[in-house]
Amino acid sequence: MIRLALAASAAAITVAALPAAAQSDARPVLIDGTVLDVSATGTSTRVPDLAVIEAGVVSQASTAAVAMQQNNAQMTKVLAALRKSGVAERDIQTATINLSPQYRYAQNEPPVITGYQASNQVSIRFRDIAKSGTILDTLVREGANNISGPNLTVDKPEGALDEARTDAIKKARARAELYAQAAGLKVDRILAISEGGSLPMPPVPMMAMRASAGMVADKLEVVAGERELNVTVSVRFLLK
């Protein structure tokens, strides 16, 4: 978004409202020149270093107690396999636990409970993305039958976001120089800068599967690729 405002020699920029006690001392800021507002988006790229997988067990039984018992027993095996594979405790977190009745529906008859479904889902972070495929194989082998992921991201994006901010300012400055040259003016100085917000990386398409106990992935490979981080800034320039 670009807005070019031609101001008279004594044009005034709107200032933020001040508290009542200070309004009597408020004076308009006078600008001698042309005001140009430019929005620009800066980018930086990183190879993802963190993968997140959602994995869990879904169990069904005739009673709620049996469904929960079976689910807990199977989930205990899954968690033990994760720990044995080297996943740290801090990287395993319970996401959801659910128990719900299953119904049979018939026309003109009230629903009838036919059993219960229990589910337990955990979120798992992998700091070595190359191991994600092996962990997925292990999850399926140990009875996880509700899996989605991996979602690939950057663990500490601050440095990349700062690079994107620098890139955004450079782009805004270059665009301002272009407009100034076309208008027969020069960029005098920057009047204001605001950040429109750090945009999250676009999500990686996530694999989702329901697996039977005997189903095991064959040589599953996860490739990190490259992710883009964006920051948008708005810059107000003074042209003369």
KOLDREN-339513 format. One record per atom (N, C-alpha, C): x, y, z; residue in one letter; residue number from 0. Coordinates in steps of 0.05 Angstrom, whole numbers, plus 5000, padded with zeros to 4 digits. Example, Ala and Ser with C-alpha at 12.3 -4.5 7.8 and 13.67 -1.06 7.14 Angstrom:
BEGIN
ATOM    xx    yy    zz  aa    i
ATOM  5264  4886  5156   a    0
ATOM  5246  4910  5156   a    0
ATOM  5264  4934  5156   a    0
ATOM  5257  4955  5142   s    1
ATOM  5273  4979  5143   s    1
ATOM  5258  5001  5157   s    1
This chain:
BEGIN
ATOM    xx    yy    zz  aa    i
ATOM  5017  4976  5000   m    0
ATOM  5000  5000  5000   m    0
ATOM  5018  5024  5000   m    0
ATOM  5013  5043  4981   i    1
ATOM  5029  5068  4979   i    1
ATOM  5010  5091  4978   i    1
ATOM  5015  5112  4994   r    2
ATOM  4999  5136  4994   r    2
ATOM  5017  5160  4992   r    2
ATOM  5012  5177  4973   l    3
ATOM  5029  5201  4969   l    3
ATOM  5012  5225  4975   l    3
ATOM  5020  5240  4995   a    4
ATOM  5004  5263  5004   a    4
ATOM  5021  5288  4998   a    4
ATOM  5011  5305  4980   l    5
ATOM  5024  5331  4974   l    5
ATOM  5016  5351  4995   l    5
ATOM  5035  5361  5011   a    6
ATOM  5028  5379  5032   a    6
ATOM  5038  5407  5026   a    6
ATOM  5023  5427  5035   a    7
ATOM  5032  5455  5032   a    7
ATOM  5055  5459  5051   a    7
ATOM  5068  5482  5048   s    8
ATOM  5092  5488  5064   s    8
ATOM  5087  5487  5094   s    8
ATOM  5062  5491  5102   a    9
ATOM  5055  5490  5130   a    9
ATOM  5035  5468  5136   a    9
ATOM  5037  5446  5121   a   10
ATOM  5018  5424  5125   a   10
ATOM  5022  5412  5153   a   10
ATOM  5000  5402  5165   a   11
ATOM  5002  5391  5192   a   11
ATOM  4997  5361  5191   a   11
ATOM  5012  5346  5206   i   12
ATOM  5008  5317  5210   i   12
ATOM  4991  5313  5235   i   12
ATOM  4971  5296  5232   t   13
ATOM  4953  5291  5255   t   13
ATOM  4969  5278  5277   t   13
ATOM  4966  5287  5302   v   14
ATOM  4980  5275  5325   v   14
ATOM  4960  5261  5342   v   14
ATOM  4970  5241  5358   a   15
ATOM  4952  5226  5375   a   15
ATOM  4940  5243  5397   a   15
ATOM  4916  5236  5405   a   16
ATOM  4902  5252  5425   a   16
ATOM  4918  5251  5452   a   16
ATOM  4919  5273  5466   l   17
ATOM  4934  5275  5491   l   17
ATOM  4913  5275  5514   l   17
ATOM  4922  5268  5538   p   18
ATOM  4904  5270  5561   p   18
ATOM  4895  5299  5564   p   18
ATOM  4871  5302  5577   a   19
ATOM  4859  5328  5579   a   19
ATOM  4877  5349  5592   a   19
ATOM  4893  5340  5612   a   20
ATOM  4910  5358  5627   a   20
ATOM  4932  5369  5609   a   20
ATOM  4939  5354  5587   a   21
ATOM  4962  5362  5571   a   21
ATOM  4953  5375  5545   a   21
ATOM  4927  5375  5539   q   22
ATOM  4918  5385  5513   q   22
ATOM  4924  5415  5509   q   22
ATOM  4924  5430  5531   s   23
ATOM  4928  5458  5528   s   23
ATOM  4956  5465  5518   s   23
ATOM  4975  5446  5522   d   24
ATOM  5003  5450  5513   d   24
ATOM  5008  5437  5486   d   24
ATOM  4989  5423  5475   a   25
ATOM  4993  5408  5450   a   25
ATOM  4996  5428  5427   a   25
ATOM  5016  5423  5410   r   26
ATOM  5020  5440  5387   r   26
ATOM  5023  5422  5362   r   26
ATOM  5012  5430  5340   p   27
ATOM  5014  5413  5316   p   27
ATOM  5043  5412  5306   p   27
ATOM  5050  5389  5295   v   28
ATOM  5076  5385  5283   v   28
ATOM  5075  5394  5254   v   28
ATOM  5090  5414  5246   l   29
ATOM  5089  5425  5219   l   29
ATOM  5110  5412  5202   l   29
ATOM  5101  5404  5178   i   30
ATOM  5119  5391  5159   i   30
ATOM  5121  5408  5134   i   30
ATOM  5146  5413  5125   d   31
ATOM  5151  5428  5101   d   31
ATOM  5160  5409  5080   d   31
ATOM  5142  5399  5063   g   32
ATOM  5150  5380  5042   g   32
ATOM  5127  5363  5035   g   32
ATOM  5133  5340  5022   t   33
ATOM  5113  5321  5013   t   33
ATOM  5115  5295  5030   t   33
ATOM  5093  5286  5039   v   34
ATOM  5093  5262  5056   v   34
ATOM  5086  5237  5039   v   34
ATOM  5102  5216  5042   l   35
ATOM  5098  5191  5027   l   35
ATOM  5096  5168  5046   l   35
ATOM  5075  5153  5045   d   36
ATOM  5072  5129  5062   d   36
ATOM  5076  5104  5045   d   36
ATOM  5094  5087  5054   v   37
ATOM  5100  5062  5040   v   37
ATOM  5098  5038  5058   v   37
ATOM  5086  5017  5049   s   38
ATOM  5086  4991  5063   s   38
ATOM  5103  4971  5047   s   38
ATOM  5119  4957  5062   a   39
ATOM  5137  4937  5049   a   39
ATOM  5139  4912  5066   a   39
ATOM  5142  4889  5053   t   40
ATOM  5145  4864  5067   t   40
ATOM  5173  4853  5063   t   40
ATOM  5187  4848  5085   g   41
ATOM  5214  4836  5083   g   41
ATOM  5212  4806  5089   g   41
ATOM  5231  4792  5077   t   42
ATOM  5231  4763  5080   t   42
ATOM  5259  4753  5088   t   42
ATOM  5259  4730  5101   s   43
ATOM  5284  4715  5106   s   43
ATOM  5277  4686  5106   s   43
ATOM  5296  4669  5101   t   44
ATOM  5291  4640  5099   t   44
ATOM  5309  4625  5119   t   44
ATOM  5298  4603  5128   r   45
ATOM  5312  4585  5146   r   45
ATOM  5305  4556  5140   r   45
ATOM  5323  4538  5145   v   46
ATOM  5317  4510  5144   v   46
ATOM  5304  4502  5170   v   46
ATOM  5279  4491  5170   p   47
ATOM  5266  4484  5195   p   47
ATOM  5283  4466  5213   p   47
ATOM  5283  4471  5239   d   48
ATOM  5298  4455  5257   d   48
ATOM  5281  4442  5279   d   48
ATOM  5254  4443  5275   l   49
ATOM  5236  4432  5294   l   49
ATOM  5212  4420  5280   l   49
ATOM  5205  4395  5287   a   50
ATOM  5182  4382  5275   a   50
ATOM  5163  4375  5298   a   50
ATOM  5137  4379  5293   v   51
ATOM  5116  4373  5313   v   51
ATOM  5097  4353  5301   v   51
ATOM  5093  4331  5316   i   52
ATOM  5075  4310  5307   i   52
ATOM  5054  4305  5328   i   52
ATOM  5029  4303  5320   e   53
ATOM  5007  4296  5338   e   53
ATOM  5002  4266  5335   e   53
ATOM  5003  4251  5357   a   54
ATOM  5000  4222  5356   a   54
ATOM  4983  4213  5380   a   54
ATOM  4967  4193  5375   g   55
ATOM  4951  4183  5397   g   55
ATOM  4938  4156  5391   g   55
ATOM  4922  4147  5410   v   56
ATOM  4909  4121  5409   v   56
ATOM  4879  4126  5411   v   56
ATOM  4864  4113  5394   v   57
ATOM  4834  4113  5395   v   57
ATOM  4825  4085  5401   v   57
ATOM  4809  4081  5422   s   58
ATOM  4800  4054  5430   s   58
ATOM  4770  4054  5432   s   58
ATOM  4758  4031  5426   q   59
ATOM  4729  4028  5429   q   59
ATOM  4723  4003  5445   q   59
ATOM  4703  4005  5463   a   60
ATOM  4695  3982  5479   a   60
ATOM  4665  3985  5486   a   60
ATOM  4654  3964  5498   s   61
ATOM  4625  3965  5504   s   61
ATOM  4619  3982  5528   s   61
ATOM  4638  3986  5546   t   62
ATOM  4634  4004  5569   t   62
ATOM  4655  4025  5570   t   62
ATOM  4649  4047  5584   a   63
ATOM  4668  4069  5586   a   63
ATOM  4693  4061  5601   a   63
ATOM  4690  4046  5622   a   64
ATOM  4713  4037  5638   a   64
ATOM  4733  4020  5622   a   64
ATOM  4722  4001  5607   v   65
ATOM  4739  3984  5590   v   65
ATOM  4753  4000  5568   v   65
ATOM  4738  4018  5556   a   66
ATOM  4750  4035  5535   a   66
ATOM  4773  4051  5545   a   66
ATOM  4770  4063  5569   m   67
ATOM  4792  4079  5581   m   67
ATOM  4815  4061  5589   m   67
ATOM  4810  4038  5600   q   68
ATOM  4831  4020  5609   q   68
ATOM  4848  4010  5585   q   68
ATOM  4834  4002  5563   q   69
ATOM  4848  3994  5539   q   69
ATOM  4864  4016  5527   q   69
ATOM  4852  4040  5527   n   70
ATOM  4866  4063  5515   n   70
ATOM  4891  4070  5531   n   70
ATOM  4888  4070  5558   n   71
ATOM  4911  4077  5575   n   71
ATOM  4933  4057  5572   n   71
ATOM  4927  4031  5570   a   72
ATOM  4947  4010  5568   a   72
ATOM  4963  4014  5542   a   72
ATOM  4948  4019  5520   q   73
ATOM  4962  4023  5494   q   73
ATOM  4978  4048  5493   q   73
ATOM  4968  4070  5505   m   74
ATOM  4982  4095  5505   m   74
ATOM  5007  4093  5522   m   74
ATOM  5007  4077  5543   t   75
ATOM  5030  4073  5560   t   75
ATOM  5053  4061  5543   t   75
ATOM  5046  4042  5526   k   76
ATOM  5066  4030  5508   k   76
ATOM  5077  4051  5488   k   76
ATOM  5060  4067  5478   v   77
ATOM  5068  4088  5458   v   77
ATOM  5088  4107  5471   v   77
ATOM  5081  4117  5495   l   78
ATOM  5098  4136  5509   l   78
ATOM  5125  4123  5517   l   78
ATOM  5125  4098  5525   a   79
ATOM  5150  4084  5531   a   79
ATOM  5167  4082  5507   a   79
ATOM  5155  4076  5484   a   80
ATOM  5171  4074  5459   a   80
ATOM  5183  4101  5451   a   80
ATOM  5168  4123  5455   l   81
ATOM  5178  4150  5449   l   81
ATOM  5203  4156  5467   l   81
ATOM  5201  4150  5492   r   82
ATOM  5223  4156  5510   r   82
ATOM  5247  4138  5503   r   82
ATOM  5242  4113  5496   k   83
ATOM  5264  4095  5488   k   83
ATOM  5277  4105  5463   k   83
ATOM  5262  4118  5446   s   84
ATOM  5273  4128  5420   s   84
ATOM  5290  4154  5424   s   84
ATOM  5290  4164  5449   g   85
ATOM  5307  4188  5454   g   85
ATOM  5292  4214  5455   g   85
ATOM  5265  4213  5454   v   86
ATOM  5250  4238  5455   v   86
ATOM  5250  4247  5484   v   86
ATOM  5258  4272  5489   a   87
ATOM  5260  4283  5516   a   87
ATOM  5232  4288  5528   a   87
ATOM  5230  4286  5555   e   88
ATOM  5205  4290  5569   e   88
ATOM  5193  4318  5562   e   88
ATOM  5210  4338  5560   r   89
ATOM  5199  4365  5555   r   89
ATOM  5187  4367  5527   r   89
ATOM  5193  4348  5510   d   90
ATOM  5182  4349  5483   d   90
ATOM  5158  4331  5478   d   90
ATOM  5147  4320  5500   i   91
ATOM  5122  4304  5499   i   91
ATOM  5101  4318  5516   i   91
ATOM  5079  4325  5504   q   92
ATOM  5058  4339  5519   q   92
ATOM  5031  4328  5512   q   92
ATOM  5015  4322  5533   t   93
ATOM  4987  4313  5527   t   93
ATOM  4971  4335  5514   t   93
ATOM  4958  4329  5492   a   94
ATOM  4942  4349  5478   a   94
ATOM  4913  4346  5485   a   94
ATOM  4902  4322  5482   t   95
ATOM  4873  4318  5489   t   95
ATOM  4869  4290  5499   t   95
ATOM  4850  4287  5517   i   96
ATOM  4839  4262  5526   i   96
ATOM  4809  4263  5524   i   96
ATOM  4797  4244  5512   n   97
ATOM  4769  4246  5507   n   97
ATOM  4755  4218  5510   n   97
ATOM  4731  4219  5521   l   98
ATOM  4715  4195  5523   l   98
ATOM  4686  4202  5515   l   98
ATOM  4676  4188  5495   s   99
ATOM  4649  4195  5484   s   99
ATOM  4633  4170  5478   s   99
ATOM  4607  4171  5483   p  100
ATOM  4590  4148  5476   p  100
ATOM  4586  4146  5446   p  100
ATOM  4582  4122  5436   q  101
ATOM  4576  4117  5408   q  101
ATOM  4547  4108  5406   q  101
ATOM  4533  4120  5387   y  102
ATOM  4505  4115  5384   y  102
ATOM  4497  4100  5359   y  102
ATOM  4474  4087  5361   r  103
ATOM  4461  4076  5337   r  103
ATOM  4435  4091  5333   r  103
ATOM  4432  4100  5309   y  104
ATOM  4408  4117  5303   y  104
ATOM  4389  4101  5285   y  104
ATOM  4363  4103  5291   a  105
ATOM  4343  4091  5275   a  105
ATOM  4320  4111  5272   a  105
ATOM  4306  4109  5250   q  106
ATOM  4284  4128  5244   q  106
ATOM  4262  4125  5265   q  106
ATOM  4253  4148  5275   n  107
ATOM  4231  4150  5294   n  107
ATOM  4237  4135  5321   n  107
ATOM  4262  4131  5327   e  108
ATOM  4270  4119  5352   e  108
ATOM  4292  4135  5365   e  108
ATOM  4292  4136  5392   p  109
ATOM  4314  4151  5406   p  109
ATOM  4341  4137  5401   p  109
ATOM  4363  4152  5401   p  110
ATOM  4390  4140  5398   p  110
ATOM  4395  4120  5420   p  110
ATOM  4410  4099  5412   v  111
ATOM  4417  4078  5431   v  111
ATOM  4447  4077  5433   v  111
ATOM  4458  4077  5458   i  112
ATOM  4487  4076  5462   i  112
ATOM  4496  4047  5456   i  112
ATOM  4515  4045  5438   t  113
ATOM  4526  4019  5431   t  113
ATOM  4553  4013  5442   t  113
ATOM  4566  4033  5453   g  114
ATOM  4593  4030  5464   g  114
ATOM  4605  4057  5470   g  114
ATOM  4631  4057  5475   y  115
ATOM  4645  4082  5482   y  115
ATOM  4672  4083  5467   y  115
ATOM  4680  4107  5460   q  116
ATOM  4706  4112  5447   q  116
ATOM  4723  4129  5464   q  116
ATOM  4747  4120  5470   a  117
ATOM  4766  4135  5485   a  117
ATOM  4790  4142  5468   a  117
ATOM  4800  4166  5471   s  118
ATOM  4823  4175  5456   s  118
ATOM  4842  4191  5473   s  118
ATOM  4868  4188  5467   n  119
ATOM  4889  4202  5482   n  119
ATOM  4909  4211  5461   n  119
ATOM  4913  4238  5459   q  120
ATOM  4930  4249  5439   q  120
ATOM  4953  4265  5452   q  120
ATOM  4977  4261  5442   v  121
ATOM  5000  4276  5452   v  121
ATOM  5013  4292  5429   v  121
ATOM  5026  4314  5436   s  122
ATOM  5041  4330  5417   s  122
ATOM  5071  4324  5422   s  122
ATOM  5085  4317  5401   i  123
ATOM  5113  4309  5403   i  123
ATOM  5130  4327  5386   i  123
ATOM  5151  4339  5399   r  124
ATOM  5170  4356  5384   r  124
ATOM  5196  4341  5379   r  124
ATOM  5206  4344  5354   f  125
ATOM  5231  4331  5347   f  125
ATOM  5251  4352  5339   f  125
ATOM  5273  4353  5353   r  126
ATOM  5294  4373  5347   r  126
ATOM  5313  4363  5326   r  126
ATOM  5311  4337  5319   d  127
ATOM  5326  4326  5297   d  127
ATOM  5306  4316  5276   d  127
ATOM  5300  4333  5256   i  128
ATOM  5278  4327  5237   i  128
ATOM  5284  4302  5222   i  128
ATOM  5309  4295  5218   a  129
ATOM  5315  4271  5203   a  129
ATOM  5305  4246  5217   a  129
ATOM  5300  4247  5243   k  130
ATOM  5291  4224  5258   k  130
ATOM  5260  4222  5258   k  130
ATOM  5246  4241  5246   s  131
ATOM  5217  4241  5247   s  131
ATOM  5205  4216  5234   s  131
ATOM  5216  4208  5211   g  132
ATOM  5206  4184  5198   g  132
ATOM  5209  4160  5215   g  132
ATOM  5232  4156  5228   t  133
ATOM  5236  4133  5246   t  133
ATOM  5217  4133  5269   t  133
ATOM  5212  4157  5280   i  134
ATOM  5193  4159  5303   i  134
ATOM  5165  4152  5294   i  134
ATOM  5157  4161  5270   l  135
ATOM  5131  4155  5260   l  135
ATOM  5127  4125  5257   l  135
ATOM  5148  4111  5247   d  136
ATOM  5147  4082  5244   d  136
ATOM  5143  4069  5272   d  136
ATOM  5158  4080  5292   t  137
ATOM  5156  4069  5319   t  137
ATOM  5128  4073  5331   t  137
ATOM  5117  4096  5326   l  138
ATOM  5090  4102  5336   l  138
ATOM  5069  4082  5326   l  138
ATOM  5070  4077  5300   v  139
ATOM  5051  4059  5288   v  139
ATOM  5056  4031  5298   v  139
ATOM  5081  4023  5300   r  140
ATOM  5088  3996  5309   r  140
ATOM  5078  3991  5338   r  140
ATOM  5078  4012  5354   e  141
ATOM  5070  4009  5382   e  141
ATOM  5040  4013  5387   e  141
ATOM  5025  4018  5366   g  142
ATOM  4996  4020  5369   g  142
ATOM  4983  4047  5366   g  142
ATOM  4999  4068  5360   a  143
ATOM  4986  4094  5355   a  143
ATOM  4971  4092  5329   a  143
ATOM  4945  4099  5330   n  144
ATOM  4929  4096  5306   n  144
ATOM  4915  4122  5298   n  144
ATOM  4924  4144  5309   n  145
ATOM  4913  4170  5301   n  145
ATOM  4937  4189  5300   n  145
ATOM  4948  4194  5277   i  146
ATOM  4973  4209  5274   i  146
ATOM  4970  4231  5253   i  146
ATOM  4980  4255  5259   s  147
ATOM  4981  4276  5240   s  147
ATOM  5007  4292  5243   s  147
ATOM  5018  4301  5221   g  148
ATOM  5043  4315  5221   g  148
ATOM  5062  4302  5201   g  148
ATOM  5087  4311  5200   p  149
ATOM  5098  4331  5218   p  149
ATOM  5093  4360  5208   p  149
ATOM  5091  4378  5227   n  150
ATOM  5090  4407  5221   n  150
ATOM  5118  4418  5226   n  150
ATOM  5131  4427  5205   l  151
ATOM  5159  4436  5206   l  151
ATOM  5161  4466  5211   l  151
ATOM  5177  4474  5230   t  152
ATOM  5179  4502  5237   t  152
ATOM  5207  4509  5247   t  152
ATOM  5211  4534  5254   v  153
ATOM  5237  4543  5265   v  153
ATOM  5234  4548  5295   v  153
ATOM  5252  4536  5310   d  154
ATOM  5249  4536  5339   d  154
ATOM  5253  4565  5350   d  154
ATOM  5273  4579  5342   k  155
ATOM  5279  4606  5352   k  155
ATOM  5281  4625  5328   k  155
ATOM  5258  4637  5320   p  156
ATOM  5257  4653  5295   p  156
ATOM  5266  4682  5298   p  156
ATOM  5275  4691  5322   e  157
ATOM  5280  4719  5326   e  157
ATOM  5301  4730  5307   e  157
ATOM  5323  4716  5303   g  158
ATOM  5344  4726  5285   g  158
ATOM  5334  4728  5257   g  158
ATOM  5318  4709  5248   a  159
ATOM  5307  4709  5220   a  159
ATOM  5288  4732  5217   a  159
ATOM  5271  4737  5238   l  160
ATOM  5252  4759  5237   l  160
ATOM  5266  4786  5236   l  160
ATOM  5288  4789  5250   d  161
ATOM  5304  4814  5249   d  161
ATOM  5315  4818  5221   d  161
ATOM  5324  4797  5208   e  162
ATOM  5333  4799  5180   e  162
ATOM  5310  4809  5162   e  162
ATOM  5287  4798  5167   a  163
ATOM  5263  4806  5151   a  163
ATOM  5257  4835  5155   a  163
ATOM  5259  4845  5180   r  164
ATOM  5254  4873  5186   r  164
ATOM  5273  4891  5171   r  164
ATOM  5299  4883  5171   t  165
ATOM  5319  4899  5157   t  165
ATOM  5313  4899  5127   t  165
ATOM  5305  4876  5116   d  166
ATOM  5298  4875  5088   d  166
ATOM  5274  4892  5082   d  166
ATOM  5254  4893  5100   a  167
ATOM  5230  4909  5095   a  167
ATOM  5237  4939  5094   a  167
ATOM  5254  4948  5112   i  168
ATOM  5262  4976  5112   i  168
ATOM  5277  4983  5086   i  168
ATOM  5295  4965  5077   k  169
ATOM  5310  4970  5052   k  169
ATOM  5290  4972  5029   k  169
ATOM  5271  4955  5028   k  170
ATOM  5251  4955  5006   k  170
ATOM  5235  4981  5007   k  170
ATOM  5227  4989  5031   a  171
ATOM  5211  5013  5033   a  171
ATOM  5227  5038  5024   a  171
ATOM  5253  5038  5032   r  172
ATOM  5270  5061  5025   r  172
ATOM  5274  5062  4994   r  172
ATOM  5278  5039  4982   a  173
ATOM  5282  5038  4953   a  173
ATOM  5257  5047  4939   a  173
ATOM  5234  5039  4949   r  174
ATOM  5209  5047  4936   r  174
ATOM  5204  5077  4939   r  174
ATOM  5212  5088  4963   a  175
ATOM  5209  5117  4967   a  175
ATOM  5227  5132  4948   a  175
ATOM  5252  5122  4944   e  176
ATOM  5271  5135  4926   e  176
ATOM  5259  5136  4897   e  176
ATOM  5246  5113  4890   l  177
ATOM  5234  5112  4863   l  177
ATOM  5212  5132  4860   l  177
ATOM  5194  5134  4879   y  178
ATOM  5173  5154  4877   y  178
ATOM  5183  5183  4878   y  178
ATOM  5203  5187  4895   a  179
ATOM  5215  5214  4896   a  179
ATOM  5227  5222  4870   a  179
ATOM  5242  5204  4857   q  180
ATOM  5255  5210  4831   q  180
ATOM  5234  5216  4810   q  180
ATOM  5212  5199  4810   a  181
ATOM  5191  5203  4790   a  181
ATOM  5177  5230  4794   a  181
ATOM  5176  5240  4818   a  182
ATOM  5163  5265  4824   a  182
ATOM  5181  5289  4824   a  182
ATOM  5207  5284  4817   g  183
ATOM  5226  5305  4817   g  183
ATOM  5234  5315  4844   g  183
ATOM  5233  5297  4864   l  184
ATOM  5239  5304  4891   l  184
ATOM  5261  5286  4902   l  184
ATOM  5269  5290  4927   k  185
ATOM  5288  5273  4940   k  185
ATOM  5278  5265  4968   k  185
ATOM  5286  5241  4976   v  186
ATOM  5278  5232  5003   v  186
ATOM  5294  5248  5024   v  186
ATOM  5280  5263  5041   d  187
ATOM  5294  5279  5061   d  187
ATOM  5299  5263  5086   d  187
ATOM  5278  5250  5097   r  188
ATOM  5282  5235  5122   r  188
ATOM  5257  5218  5127   r  188
ATOM  5260  5200  5146   i  189
ATOM  5237  5183  5155   i  189
ATOM  5223  5197  5178   i  189
ATOM  5197  5198  5177   l  190
ATOM  5181  5211  5198   l  190
ATOM  5170  5190  5218   l  190
ATOM  5164  5167  5208   a  191
ATOM  5153  5146  5227   a  191
ATOM  5156  5119  5215   a  191
ATOM  5158  5099  5232   i  192
ATOM  5159  5071  5224   i  192
ATOM  5141  5055  5243   i  192
ATOM  5125  5037  5231   s  193
ATOM  5108  5019  5247   s  193
ATOM  5109  4992  5235   s  193
ATOM  5108  4972  5253   e  194
ATOM  5109  4944  5244   e  194
ATOM  5081  4932  5243   e  194
ATOM  5074  4920  5220   g  195
ATOM  5048  4909  5217   g  195
ATOM  5044  4882  5230   g  195
ATOM  5066  4871  5241   g  196
ATOM  5064  4845  5254   g  196
ATOM  5081  4824  5240   g  196
ATOM  5093  4807  5256   s  197
ATOM  5109  4785  5245   s  197
ATOM  5090  4763  5236   s  197
ATOM  5091  4756  5211   l  198
ATOM  5073  4736  5199   l  198
ATOM  5084  4708  5205   l  198
ATOM  5068  4690  5214   p  199
ATOM  5077  4663  5219   p  199
ATOM  5084  4649  5193   p  199
ATOM  5102  4630  5194   m  200
ATOM  5108  4615  5170   m  200
ATOM  5084  4599  5161   m  200
ATOM  5080  4598  5135   p  201
ATOM  5057  4582  5125   p  201
ATOM  5060  4553  5134   p  201
ATOM  5038  4541  5143   p  202
ATOM  5040  4514  5153   p  202
ATOM  5047  4494  5132   p  202
ATOM  5063  4474  5139   v  203
ATOM  5070  4453  5121   v  203
ATOM  5047  4434  5119   v  203
ATOM  5039  4425  5095   p  204
ATOM  5017  4406  5093   p  204
ATOM  5023  4382  5111   p  204
ATOM  5003  4375  5127   m  205
ATOM  5007  4354  5147   m  205
ATOM  4996  4328  5138   m  205
ATOM  5011  4307  5142   m  206
ATOM  5002  4280  5137   m  206
ATOM  4983  4272  5159   m  206
ATOM  4961  4260  5153   a  207
ATOM  4943  4249  5173   a  207
ATOM  4936  4220  5165   a  207
ATOM  4936  4203  5185   m  208
ATOM  4929  4175  5179   m  208
ATOM  4917  4161  5203   m  208
ATOM  4901  4142  5196   r  209
ATOM  4891  4123  5216   r  209
ATOM  4904  4096  5210   r  209
ATOM  4917  4085  5229   a  210
ATOM  4932  4061  5224   a  210
ATOM  4922  4037  5241   a  210
ATOM  4923  4014  5229   s  211
ATOM  4917  3990  5244   s  211
ATOM  4942  3981  5260   s  211
ATOM  4938  3964  5279   a  212
ATOM  4960  3957  5297   a  212
ATOM  4983  3944  5281   a  212
ATOM  4977  3930  5259   g  213
ATOM  4998  3916  5244   g  213
ATOM  5010  3932  5222   g  213
ATOM  5000  3957  5218   m  214
ATOM  5010  3973  5196   m  214
ATOM  5035  3988  5204   m  214
ATOM  5057  3986  5188   v  215
ATOM  5082  4000  5194   v  215
ATOM  5091  4013  5168   v  215
ATOM  5098  4039  5170   a  216
ATOM  5108  4053  5147   a  216
ATOM  5134  4041  5137   a  216
ATOM  5139  4041  5111   d  217
ATOM  5163  4030  5100   d  217
ATOM  5182  4052  5091   d  217
ATOM  5204  4055  5106   k  218
ATOM  5225  4074  5100   k  218
ATOM  5213  4102  5097   k  218
ATOM  5197  4111  5116   l  219
ATOM  5185  4138  5115   l  219
ATOM  5207  4159  5118   l  219
ATOM  5208  4178  5100   e  220
ATOM  5228  4199  5100   e  220
ATOM  5215  4226  5103   e  220
ATOM  5226  4243  5121   v  221
ATOM  5216  4270  5124   v  221
ATOM  5238  4290  5115   v  221
ATOM  5232  4307  5096   v  222
ATOM  5252  4326  5085   v  222
ATOM  5246  4354  5096   v  222
ATOM  5265  4368  5107   a  223
ATOM  5261  4393  5120   a  223
ATOM  5255  4416  5101   a  223
ATOM  5268  4417  5078   g  224
ATOM  5264  4438  5059   g  224
ATOM  5272  4465  5070   g  224
ATOM  5257  4486  5063   e  225
ATOM  5264  4513  5072   e  225
ATOM  5238  4529  5077   e  225
ATOM  5237  4545  5098   r  226
ATOM  5214  4560  5105   r  226
ATOM  5220  4590  5103   r  226
ATOM  5199  4605  5097   e  227
ATOM  5202  4634  5094   e  227
ATOM  5188  4649  5117   e  227
ATOM  5201  4669  5128   l  228
ATOM  5190  4685  5149   l  228
ATOM  5186  4713  5139   l  228
ATOM  5164  4726  5145   n  229
ATOM  5158  4753  5134   n  229
ATOM  5152  4773  5156   n  229
ATOM  5159  4798  5151   v  230
ATOM  5151  4820  5169   v  230
ATOM  5143  4843  5151   v  230
ATOM  5121  4856  5157   t  231
ATOM  5111  4879  5142   t  231
ATOM  5114  4904  5159   t  231
ATOM  5125  4925  5146   v  232
ATOM  5128  4951  5160   v  232
ATOM  5115  4973  5143   v  232
ATOM  5106  4994  5157   s  233
ATOM  5096  5018  5144   s  233
ATOM  5115  5041  5151   s  233
ATOM  5125  5055  5131   v  234
ATOM  5144  5076  5135   v  234
ATOM  5134  5102  5123   v  234
ATOM  5135  5124  5138   r  235
ATOM  5127  5150  5128   r  235
ATOM  5152  5167  5122   r  235
ATOM  5155  5175  5097   f  236
ATOM  5178  5190  5088   f  236
ATOM  5171  5219  5083   f  236
ATOM  5190  5237  5086   l  237
ATOM  5187  5265  5079   l  237
ATOM  5204  5270  5054   l  237
ATOM  5190  5279  5032   l  238
ATOM  5204  5285  5007   l  238
ATOM  5205  5315  5004   l  238
ATOM  5228  5323  4992   k  239
ATOM  5231  5352  4986   k  239
ATOM  5243  5355  4958   k  239
